[in-house]
Amino acid sequence: QIKKFHLLPKVAVNGEDDRAFYKHLTPLDLKPKGPGKVSWNFEKFVISKGEPVARFEPKTEPDAKEVTDVIEAELAKD
């Protein structure tokens, strides 16, 4: 079975013009990165069933084991 993951277009994530979505995400203490402003546009958030579950630094590759482990754990909950 093929799972599809939604990616968002580039938008303002810090400052006056940031999207409400990021205003909600950035203060959360999501591991491994933790709370705070988005540092670069390749930062990654993993959302499962509408709930944020993880946040990764921009330098973390999308297919890094730490990212895929989180995704696989969330998929296993189905």
N, C-alpha and C positions, 0 to 999 in steps of 0.2 A: 504494500500500500504506500502510495506517495503522499507525503505530508507537504503542505504549502505553508510558507512563512511570509508574512507581509513585511515589506520594507517601506519606510517613509521617504518622501522626497526631502531634500535639504531645505530646512526652515530655520528661522531665528530661534535659538535655544537659550540665550542669556540676554538680560537687559529688558528694556521697555517693550520691545516688539516680540519677546519670546512667546511661544505658544503655551496655552494653559496646560497642555499635556506635559510639557517639560517643567512648568511651575509645580506640577504635582509630583513628578519623578525626582527632581534634583534634591529635595530635602530628605528623601528616604535613605535609610542606612542599608542599602543593598550591597551585598558582598559580591565580589571581593573588593570593589573600589570604595564603597561608602558614599556618604552624602557630599553635595557640593555642586558648583557650577560645572556644566559640560566643558571640558577642556579643549576638545577638538571635534570636528564633525564625524570622526570615525569611532567615537565612543559607542558602546553597545549596551542596550538594555534588553533583557529577556523578559517577555510578558507571557504569562500562561493563564488562560481562561480569564483574561481581563485583569489579572493581578501581576504586578511587577515582582520578579523573583530573583533577578541578578543584574549586576552592572559591571561592565568590563572597560578597562582603559583603552584608549584609541590604538595603542600599539599591539594590543592583543588581536591576533588574527581571528577572523570569524570561524575558522575551522580548527582553532586550537582545542586541545583536549579538554581544558577547563571549561570552555564554552559548550562544546558538544556533550560533555558529561551532564551539564545542567539541563540542556535541551532533552537529552535522552531520559533523564530522570523525570522530567515533566511529562514527556510522552508516555512513559511507563505507568503514570498515574491514571491514564484513561481506562 
